[in-house]
Amino acid sequence: MKYSSCCPKCQNTEIAVVAGGGFKGNLYNTITFGFSTVYLTRYVCTVCGFTENYVDDSEDLQKMKDKFCNPGKDSEFV
């Protein structure tokens, strides 16, 4: 929905965007590890309620990659 502006479930084109961050009403839609917090932006279909979450900041994406995608003793790689 982020790129198509269309719900993949019902094809509605009215998509609500809820920005991430503690001061943007989206404090609890986060990923935390250590002293880092990654905020997710929500895209919500206003008809069926289907929701997608995205990490919009490239630095936050790198943090996620470093923490969760690199096998090692401190990784949570699956």
N, C-alpha and C positions, 0 to 999 in steps of 0.2 A: 504494500500500500504506500510505502514511502516513495517509491519511484513511479508507480502507475497511477496513484491517486484513485484507485478503484479497489473495492473489497473483492478478494478472490472467492469468497463464499457466496455473496449475493449480488455482486456487481454494482453496489451502491457507490456513488462518487462523492458523497458527503462524508469526509473523513476528518475526525477531530484529532488534533495533534496536541499532546500534553508534554511539554518540555520537561526534561529531567532537572533535578536540583532542589535543594532544600528551600530555596526562596521562590520556587516556581510551582508549588503545590504538588510536587512529585517526590517528596522526601523518601518515601518507603519503596520506591521502585528503583532500587540500587543494588549493586554488587560490591561488597566490601571484603577486603583482605588486608591484614596488617593495618597500616595507617592510611591506606588508599581507599578511596570510594569512587566507583564508576557509576555515573548517572545514566539511566536509560530514558530514551524518549519513546513515548507510547503513541501509536497510531491506532485509533479506535473507529470502527465502522459505526455510524450513528443509527443504522437500521437493525443489524443483527448482533452487534456487540463484539464481533471478531476483533481481536487485538494482536498487534505485532509490536515487539520491543526492539529498539536499535541503540547501539552505542555510536554516537555521532562524532565524538572527539577522537582523532587519529592517535593521540598520545595515550588515551584510555584503551584503545584497541591494542596498542603495543603492550601496555601493562597486562592486559588479559592474555595475550599471546605468551609473554614471558612467564606468567604465573601458571597458566593452565595447559599450555600446548607443548612445553618442552620437557620431555622425560628427565627426571632427576630426583634427587632425594627430597627437595623442597617442593616438587611439582605435584599437582593433583591431576596429572595426565592420566587419561583412561585408555 
